[in-house]
Each structure stands twice: as structure tokens, then as C-alpha cells.
Amino acid sequence: MKATLIELAPYQSSSIAVKTIKQNHFTTPFHFHDYCELNYVKNSYGKRVVGDSINNFFEGDLVLMSPNLPHVWYNDPEILKEPATLSAEAIVTYFPVDILDKLTNDPIVLSKTQHLFEKAKRGLRFFGETKKQVVNHLEGMTNIETLPLVIKFLEIINILLSSTEYEPLANLGYNHSYKEKDTERMNAVYKYLMMNFANPISLEDIASIASLTPPAFCSFFRKRTQKSFTGFLNELRIGHACKLIQNQKLSISEVCYESGYQNFTNFNKSFKKITGKTPSNYRKEYMRSTDHY
């Protein structure tokens, strides 16, 4: 059984649907659906889960996903704690994967499109000049009539087809095993982790959130995410540490404890295992890369 994105219901008779989000924080739960999705974060930041990947997202995040790829954008805790002063804005475009089949029979175009959507089964984050061009079109796609909308959409697809400025998100070969009922349980788990990763989290704690015994939860989590719970939690914490470490006002030890680690040795070990660098080297490389700004 496939989950249907509730917000798509009003658009099901349309080939292309554009939704503008402007609210205190992102509220769409962990889900998957039968449409391709181009997700542009105009304003906000937090953690993004796409397939088996967990990464930070920031203002300007642009991601293309093929149908039935589980995903969610969660805001960081400080946004949820201060909803009156921080906001979340996004432009989300939905369209069927075979939309070009209805508009052209050019075998070269269709082959390129098929290749793009095959790669997008992992989720693709676009950047650079590609992102700038696509965002310019997306900004003009809200509240316009059907024909101009289709024209702008085709211009976006044309840009994406020729772009090399992207990175895949989920691991190669990722194939989810979610059922519709799983998404509610995983959403509860993810929400708890996003709000509490900086605090100690026991296996018993997280298993109770999923209403499962610890052994049953470990099996459930690994089957759905293709990762152990401990591995996922470490990726979440180190990802947050990578964001904090860019702030030179914070010492490495402060980054360690604010990311949920109670032991500096464990923090260093996990950081190097996941990033391939020590925290201090990561900071030095980041600072060198931003020296020209």
C-alpha cells in the first residue's frame, strides 16, 4: 500500500502543482507519495531526511525527488521553541514522473528525462548556477495561469537535464520497505530525535516512542532505514556538529557537548569516522574555503 501526501489531494486533476509554504515551522510529516517533488527552501534551516540520508539543510536548499522516496524536512529545535520570531518558507512543485511523455516523443529528450528521474530516486541536491537559474523560475511559478506555469516548468526541467551541479542524497541502491502505517511510527521517532538529539537518548526511550520493545525497535528501525539506531543517531549528532563547528565563537568541546556527546573521545572518534576529518581539521578547511568572502 502506498502512502498519499494529504496536501496533494486538491491538485490530483492537475499535471503540475505548486505549493507555497509560509509558516512558523515546517509541519509536513515523514511521508512518501506517487509524484516527483522539487523542494526549494526559501527560508529556514534544520535537518533533512531523504531515504537513508540525514543532512543539514539551510536557506536555498533545492532537492529533486522521484516518486515514493521517503522524506521530511524538520526544523532545528530553536525554531520550534521560538515560533514567533523564526519562519519557514518553501516552494514545492509536484508533477507525475511521466509528464514529459505527454508533451514530446523525442527519444533523446525522453532518454535524458528518464536518466534524470532514475538518479532522483536517491534524491538530488542541486547547487551553483543551476540552483540560481531554477530558483529564478520557481519564484515566478506561484499564482500564475496554467500555460505560463507549464512553460516555466519545462525551462526548469531543461536546466536540470543538462546540469552536473548536484549530489545524490540516499546511498546507491537504496530501496525503501515502508508501508503506509510505518510512516506515522517513523515520524514520531524522527520528531523525538530531532528535538532531543543533544540530550542522552537510551534505546528504551526511543523504543517507547515507537511503542515497541527495544529488540523489536532495533529490527524495525534497521529494516526501514538500512542503518542501526546508534549509527543514525551518530550521523544526526555529527551533522549538527558540522554546522556548529563553523561558528568560531564555539570551542570544539562546546560543539561536542551541544551535539549530544558526553565524552570528548567518543565525539572525536565518531566525527572522524563519519566525516573523514578531525573536528579541528574540519574547522580549518571550512575557514580556508570561506576566506575569499
C-alpha positions, -999 to +999 in steps of 0.1 A: +000+000+000+014+034-009+010+065+013-006+095-003+005+130+005-026+146+020-017+181+007-018+168-029-055+160-028-067+193-043-042+190-071-048+155-083-065+166-115-035+188-125-003+178-142+018+203-122+010+216-087+029+243-070+025+248-032+038+278-014+046+273+023+050+302+047+045+294+084+063+293+117+080+260+110+077+230+086+049+207+097+046+181+069+053+147+085+077+120+072+060+106+041+062+094+005+039+097-024+033+090-061+047+122-075+080+137-083+088+166-060+111+197-064+115+212-030+130+247-026+136+261+009+133+298+006+139+305+043+147+282+073+171+256+084+172+222+102+176+185+093+165+168+061+158+131+059+157+117+023+157+079+020+186+067+043+204+101+043+203+127+071+218+161+064+216+197+075+195+220+052+198+258+050+181+286+032+183+279-006+182+241-003+170+227-036+162+190-039+146+169-066+130+135-057+114+108-078+081+091-066+079+070-035+111+083-019+105+088+019+114+123+030+109+150+056+123+184+064+125+191+102+134+224+117+161+226+144+148+229+180+155+266+184+130+274+156+103+252+172+110+269+206+108+304+192+080+302+166+071+339+168+105+351+156+115+325+131+098+313+100+098+285+074+092+293+037+093+269+008+081+264-028+072+228-035+064+216-070+047+182-076+044+165-110+040+130-124+071+112-134+058+106-170+049+143-176+073+147-205+059+116-222+027+136-227+045+166-242+070+151-266+080+119-284+116+130-289+136+099-280+167+119-269+147+142-246+128+112-231+160+093-226+176+122-207+145+127-186+144+090-177+180+092-167+174+123-145+145+107-127+164+075-123+191+094-104+165+113-085+153+080-069+181+088-044+172+125-041+194+151-058+205+183-042+213+210-068+237+239-062+257+265-080+245+282-112+219+255-117+202+264-084+203+301-092+186+296-126+160+272-112+151+294-083+145+323-106+119+303-124+104+289-092+099+324-078+077+332-108+057+300-107+034+309-079-001+322-086+002+322-124-021+306-150-016+271-164+002+279-197+029+302-182+033+276-154+040+248-179+064+269-198+084+278-167+083+242-155+098+230-188+125+256-186+134+242-151+134+206-164+157+217-193+181+233-169+182+201-147+187+178-176+220+194-186+233+201-151+263+185-134+259+206-103+242+181-080+249+155-053+228+124-046+215+121-011+204+085-004+230+058-008+234+039-040+209+010-042+187+025-015+152+009-018+127+016+010+105-010+026+079+013+042+042+006+044+017+034+050+013+025+087+051+027+091+053+064+083+034+075+114+056+055+137+088+067+120+076+103+121+071+101+158+107+086+161+122+112+139+104+141+157+117+129+190+152+125+178+153+160+161+141+176+194+163+156+218+195+145+200+215+169+221+204+150+252+211+114+263+187+091+245+185+054+256+173+026+235+145+021+259+135+058+255+133+057+217+117+022+216+089+035+239+082+064+214+076+037+187+055+016+211+079-013+206+103-034+228+140-025+223+148-056+203+117-051+181+125-014+176+161-022+165+148-046+139+121-022+128+145+007+125+172-011+107+148-026+082+133+008+074+164+030+074+190+004+065+210+017+094+213+009+131+197+033+155+231+041+171+246+047+136+217+070+126+219+090+159+257+095+155+251+108+119+225+132+132+247+145+160+278+148+139+258+165+112+247+191+137+283+194+150+295+202+114+271+231+114+281+243+149+318+240+142+316+267+115+309+292+144+344+301+156+329+315+188+323+279+199+352+258+212+355+222+199+345+210+233+314+232+233+304+218+199+309+183+214+285+187+243+259+208+223+258+180+197+248+154+223+281+138+232+291+135+269+326+121+261+351+141+241+370+110+230+338+094+216+330+127+198+363+128+181+361+092+171+326+095+157+334+128+139+364+113+121+346+081+112+317+100+096+335+130+080+370+115+075+384+145+094+391+155+129+369+184+143+398+208+143+408+199+107+372+202+096+371+238+110+404+247+094+392+235+060+359+253+064+377+286+073+401+283+043+371+277+020+354+309+031+385+332+033+376+349+000+342+361+012 
